[in-house]
Amino acid sequence: MNVDAELDAWRREWQTDNAVPADLRRKVERQSRWMKIALAADILVTVSIGGGALWFALRSPRPPYILLAAATWLFIGAAWTFSLSVNRGNWAPASIDTAAFVELSIRRCRARLAAVWFGAALFLSETAFCLGWIYRQMPEPRKPLWQWLRFGSTAIDVVWPAAVLFGVFLFLYRRHKLAELAYLRNLHGEIGGGPAADAN
């Protein structure tokens, strides 16, 4: 992966000036905006998907729909717990200097790497539950499960390509973030940040 030209520019500025480089400040502010957008999206998903599942279960209080609502809220709760814990302390730099901005960038990069693994686990869990739920709701006689999983319905036709695309995205995103983290840690050392960035 090619190193971002912004990071090279930051290093040159750090070596000549103690002020926070403008590009670094803009990058951190851009990340902060995206974090706020992601938080708003989480709230929207909670209200729409979680609220919709609950409303459907209350409207049709049968065991399958109650189970679906309970599982939906379990997944939402897990996502909120992870999101709040991984973003704690990552909303703003501890001070207005280059080292603090770099340390924040490193923490955010590590949080995104953790999110890759969590996202993969959550995706697999939700997919397994939803496919199992859909299969159990199919009218009898049903195809054997192994036949149904081999592109035996519209749900399966959508799930497998989506899973492949999501897996490729996670792989590429993780590789990008690992390269970014390595470069940020190197720059942190160059500006005298020491090993503190590793203690995270």
CORPEJO-V693806 format. One record per run of one state. SS is the DSSP state (H for helix, E for strand, C for the rest). FROM is the first residue (numbers start at 1). LEN is the number of residues. Records with the same first field share a line. If there is no record, write none. Layout:
SS->FROM-LEN ; FROM-LEN
This chain:
C->1-4 ; 17-5 ; 60-3 ; 88-10 ; 138-7 ; 149-5 ; 191-3 ; 199-2
H->5-12 ; 22-38 ; 63-25 ; 98-40 ; 145-4 ; 154-37 ; 194-5
